[in-house]
Amino acid sequence: MKEKKDFKIHEVLPLLLRERGMSVRELSRRSGIAQSTVNSYTKKNSNPSDLHALKRIAEALGNIPLDYLIFGEKPTVDLEKLPSDLLLAGVFKIRLERLKEGK
């Protein structure tokens, strides 16, 4: 049985913002994602569902791997060498599995 992953974006996103000296407002401007959406991802009960928005946020933060942004998992492979479409497909698959589980 697959291990269930908890969303960690509410922990990871503020850390990444601090590391980069960036505000939620600045990330919103750079990513083109509404400030309210970006801000919602910093809250403990956030449930990220818009993969397009997450991808744009990850890119605005310097091409952060989506697994790290969403689940706090450091990559075990060099994700810079993988096409972004492949990474997005993997996160989408995880999201579909979670929806089927009722999460």
C-alpha positions in Angstrom: 0.0 0.0 0.0 1.2 3.5 -0.9 2.2 5.8 1.9 -0.1 8.8 2.3 1.7 12.1 2.1 0.6 15.1 4.0 0.6 18.6 2.4 3.6 20.6 3.7 3.2 23.7 1.5 2.1 25.7 4.5 5.6 25.0 6.1 7.7 25.0 2.9 6.4 28.2 1.2 7.0 30.6 4.1 10.5 29.1 4.5 11.3 29.6 0.8 9.9 33.1 0.9 12.2 34.0 3.9 15.2 32.4 2.2 14.6 34.5 -0.9 13.7 37.7 1.0 10.4 37.7 -0.9 6.9 38.7 0.3 3.7 36.9 -0.6 2.8 40.1 -2.6 6.1 39.8 -4.6 5.6 36.1 -5.3 2.1 36.9 -6.5 3.4 39.5 -8.8 6.2 37.3 -10.2 4.0 34.2 -10.6 0.8 36.0 -11.8 -1.2 34.1 -9.2 -3.6 36.0 -7.0 -2.1 37.2 -3.7 -5.1 35.6 -1.8 -4.3 32.2 -3.4 -0.6 32.5 -2.6 -1.5 33.6 0.9 -3.9 30.7 1.4 -1.0 28.2 0.7 0.8 29.6 3.8 -2.1 28.5 6.0 -2.0 25.2 7.9 -5.2 23.7 6.4 -4.3 24.6 2.8 -5.3 22.0 0.2 -3.4 22.9 -3.0 -5.5 21.8 -6.0 -4.6 24.1 -8.8 -1.5 22.5 -10.4 -1.1 25.3 -12.9 -0.9 27.8 -10.1 1.5 25.6 -8.1 3.8 25.2 -11.1 3.9 29.0 -11.7 4.7 29.6 -8.0 7.5 27.0 -8.2 8.9 28.6 -11.3 8.7 32.1 -9.7 10.7 30.7 -6.7 13.5 29.5 -9.0 12.1 26.3 -10.4 11.5 24.6 -7.0 10.5 20.9 -7.5 6.8 20.6 -7.0 7.2 17.6 -4.6 9.3 19.8 -2.4 6.9 22.8 -2.6 3.8 20.7 -1.9 5.0 17.8 0.3 8.4 19.1 1.7 10.3 16.2 0.1 13.8 16.9 -1.1 14.4 15.5 -4.6 16.3 12.2 -4.9 17.1 12.7 -8.6 18.3 15.7 -10.5 15.0 17.2 -11.4 16.6 19.9 -13.5 17.2 17.3 -16.2 13.5 16.2 -16.3 11.0 17.9 -18.5 8.6 20.1 -16.4 5.6 18.4 -18.1 6.8 15.1 -16.6 7.0 16.6 -13.1 3.6 18.2 -13.5 2.1 14.8 -14.6 3.5 13.1 -11.5 1.9 15.7 -9.1 -1.4 15.5 -11.1 -1.3 11.7 -10.6 -0.8 12.1 -6.9 -3.6 14.6 -6.7 -6.0 12.3 -8.5 -5.1 9.4 -6.1 -5.8 11.7 -3.2 -9.2 12.7 -4.7 -10.1 9.0 -5.1 -9.2 8.5 -1.4 -11.5 11.3 -0.4 -8.7 13.7 0.7 
